[in-house]
């Protein structure tokens, strides 16, 4: 979908879905189609058909869905993915909503094989577990930091050595704000253990908010632009503290710039 591009911006003037308008721009239009993509992905995973091409195809449908409700997608730094030449890296990103995992494959998958570190409870969710198993996702408890670190370093290192890049969200939970104090160094530790670089990723996916009764079915805000920005790969040296700070500075810098750009509109 973004082959050969260094950046992407949703074109101006794309038509908004007529059905979305007829539904009074209800969030349920988005979730109806998103859930359909989710189910078809899960069924493909259960049948053993969720390969790289299928992952890109389903993920691209989610980006099209965002644009169909009037949302804007902005991608930057895609050349850093391409310049990895398929070699494994640890992509370290902030975590804002489920939307980033829904669209990540369309953005990253054509450049490298990828998998995720995920919350173990997700492996029990119908359909989702088949998607995660197809990606060889690494489940962690999110309740025992020491044990989670052992699992990530052991299983993540194996994945990286096999040539598969890992995507790590070091925050303990999804958050609309980026708090460096909640951004642990598990991604840096994994990269150092496997001898691969980290690729920082700043993302803004609060187009989907958190729901009050059901966290995963919150309000949808098409006016909130979706942003992904990748930084250059960073080699890990010494204890990795300088590289951890570099990743934090990159993400913080992106958020400050996005805020400023939004204020200027």
C-alpha positions in Angstrom: 0.0 0.0 0.0 2.9 2.3 0.8 5.6 0.6 -1.3 8.5 2.9 -2.2 7.2 5.8 -0.2 9.1 7.7 2.5 5.9 9.3 3.8 2.2 9.3 3.2 -0.7 11.7 3.9 -4.4 10.9 3.3 -5.3 12.8 0.1 -7.7 15.7 0.6 -11.2 15.3 -0.8 -11.6 11.6 -0.3 -15.3 10.8 -0.1 -16.8 10.0 3.3 -19.0 6.8 3.2 -22.7 7.5 2.5 -23.7 4.8 4.9 -21.6 6.4 7.6 -23.5 9.6 7.1 -26.9 7.9 7.0 -25.9 6.3 10.4 -25.4 9.8 11.7 -21.6 9.2 11.9 -22.1 6.7 14.6 -19.1 4.8 16.0 -20.9 1.6 15.3 -20.3 2.0 11.6 -16.6 1.9 12.3 -16.8 -1.0 14.7 -19.1 -3.0 12.4 -16.6 -3.0 9.6 -13.6 -3.2 11.9 -15.1 -6.3 13.6 -15.8 -7.8 10.2 -12.1 -7.4 9.3 -11.1 -8.9 12.7 -13.3 -12.0 12.3 -12.1 -12.6 8.7 -8.5 -12.3 9.9 -9.1 -14.7 12.8 -10.7 -17.2 10.5 -7.8 -17.0 8.1 -5.5 -17.6 11.1 -7.4 -20.6 12.2 -7.2 -22.0 8.7 -3.5 -21.4 8.5 -3.9 -18.8 5.8 -2.9 -15.6 7.6 0.5 -15.2 5.9 2.3 -11.9 5.3 0.3 -10.9 2.2 -3.0 -11.6 4.0 -1.9 -9.6 7.1 -1.1 -6.6 4.8 -4.4 -7.0 3.0 -6.5 -7.0 6.2 -4.5 -4.3 7.8 -4.9 -2.1 4.7 -8.6 -2.5 5.0 -8.4 -0.8 8.4 -6.6 2.1 7.0 -9.2 2.5 4.2 -11.9 2.3 6.9 -10.3 5.2 8.8 -10.2 7.3 5.6 -13.8 6.3 4.8 -15.1 8.0 8.0 -13.1 11.1 7.2 -10.0 10.3 9.2 -6.5 11.3 8.2 -3.5 9.1 8.2 0.0 10.6 8.2 3.1 8.4 8.0 6.8 9.5 8.3 10.1 7.8 8.3 9.1 4.9 6.1 12.6 5.0 4.5 14.0 3.8 7.8 12.0 0.6 7.5 13.1 0.1 3.9 16.7 0.7 4.8 16.7 -2.2 7.2 16.8 -4.4 4.1 14.7 -7.0 5.9 17.1 -7.4 8.8 15.5 -7.8 12.2 15.1 -4.9 14.6 13.2 -4.2 17.8 10.6 -1.6 17.1 10.0 0.3 20.3 6.8 2.4 20.4 4.4 4.1 22.7 1.0 2.4 23.1 -2.2 4.5 22.7 -5.0 2.2 21.4 -5.8 -1.0 19.6 -5.8 0.9 16.4 -2.0 0.7 16.1 -1.9 -3.1 16.0 -4.8 -3.1 13.5 -2.9 -1.0 10.9 0.7 -1.9 11.7 1.0 -4.7 9.2 0.0 -2.4 6.3 2.8 -0.1 7.2 5.6 -2.4 8.3 5.0 -5.9 7.0 6.2 -5.4 3.4 9.6 -4.4 4.8 10.1 -7.2 7.4 8.5 -10.1 9.2 7.1 -8.9 12.5 5.6 -10.2 15.7 4.5 -8.6 18.9 4.9 -8.9 22.7 1.3 -9.1 23.9 -0.7 -9.4 27.1 -1.3 -13.1 27.8 -5.0 -12.6 28.3 -5.4 -11.8 24.6 -4.5 -15.3 23.7 -7.9 -16.4 25.1 -9.9 -13.9 23.0 -11.9 -15.7 20.2 -10.5 -15.0 16.8 -7.8 -12.8 18.2 -5.9 -15.8 19.5 -5.7 -17.3 16.0 -4.3 -14.0 14.7 -1.7 -13.8 17.4 -0.7 -17.5 17.0 -0.3 -16.9 13.3 2.2 -14.1 14.1 4.0 -16.2 16.8 3.2 -13.4 19.3 4.9 -13.7 22.7 2.5 -13.5 25.6 3.4 -12.0 28.9 1.4 -11.6 32.1 1.9 -7.9 32.7 1.7 -8.7 36.4 5.2 -10.1 37.1 7.8 -7.8 35.5 10.7 -10.0 36.3 9.1 -13.1 34.8 7.9 -11.1 31.8 11.5 -9.9 31.1 12.8 -13.5 31.2 10.1 -14.6 28.7 10.7 -11.6 26.4 14.5 -12.0 26.4 14.3 -15.7 25.8 11.5 -16.0 23.2 12.1 -12.6 21.7 15.8 -13.4 21.1 14.8 -16.6 19.3 12.4 -14.7 17.0 15.0 -12.1 16.2 17.7 -14.7 15.5 15.3 -16.3 13.1 15.0 -13.0 11.2 11.7 -11.8 12.6 11.5 -8.3 14.0 9.8 -7.6 17.3 7.4 -4.8 18.1 7.4 -3.9 21.8 5.2 -1.4 23.7 7.0 -0.8 26.9 4.1 1.0 28.6 2.2 -1.1 31.1 -1.1 0.1 29.6 -2.6 2.1 26.7 -2.5 5.8 27.3 -3.5 8.9 25.3 -0.5 10.7 26.9 3.1 9.8 26.6 4.7 9.5 30.1 8.4 8.7 30.0 8.2 7.5 33.6 5.9 4.6 32.5 8.1 3.7 29.5 10.4 0.8 30.6 13.5 -0.4 28.9 12.4 -3.9 28.0 12.8 -3.2 24.3 16.4 -2.0 24.8 17.2 -5.0 26.8 15.8 -7.3 24.1 17.7 -5.6 21.4 21.0 -5.7 23.4 20.5 -9.4 24.1 19.9 -10.3 20.5 22.5 -7.9 19.1 20.1 -6.0 16.9 19.3 -2.2 16.7 16.1 -0.6 18.0 13.9 1.4 15.7 11.9 4.1 17.6 8.3 4.6 16.7 6.1 7.5 17.8 2.4 7.0 17.2 -0.8 8.8 17.7 -3.9 6.6 17.4 -6.5 8.3 19.7 -8.9 8.4 16.9 -10.3 5.5 19.0 -11.0 6.4 22.6 -11.4 4.2 25.6 -15.0 3.2 26.4 -16.5 3.6 29.9 -18.4 0.2 30.0 -16.2 -1.6 27.4 -12.7 -0.2 27.1 -12.3 -1.6 23.5 -15.5 0.0 22.2 -15.0 3.6 23.0 -15.9 6.7 21.0 -14.5 7.3 17.5 -13.0 10.7 16.7 -12.4 11.1 12.9 -11.0 14.6 13.5 -8.1 13.2 15.5 -5.4 12.4 12.9 -3.6 9.1 13.0 0.2 9.5 13.0 3.1 7.1 12.7 6.7 8.3 12.6 9.7 6.0 12.6 13.2 7.1 13.6 16.5 5.8 12.3 17.8 2.5 13.8 19.9 2.9 17.0 22.7 0.5 17.8 22.8 -0.5 21.5 26.0 0.3 23.3 27.1 -0.2 26.9 24.2 -0.6 29.4 21.7 0.9 26.9 20.6 3.8 29.0 21.7 6.4 26.4 19.7 4.5 23.7 16.6 4.3 26.0 16.8 8.1 26.5 17.2 8.6 22.8 14.0 6.6 22.1 12.1 8.6 24.8 13.4 11.9 23.3 12.4 10.9 19.8 8.8 10.0 20.9 8.5 13.1 23.1 9.8 15.3 20.3 7.2 13.9 17.9 4.4 14.6 20.3 5.6 18.2 20.9 5.8 18.8 17.1 2.4 17.2 16.4 0.8 19.4 19.2 2.4 22.5 17.7 1.2 21.6 14.2 -2.3 21.0 15.5 -2.3 24.4 17.2 -1.2 26.1 14.0 -4.2 24.7 12.0 
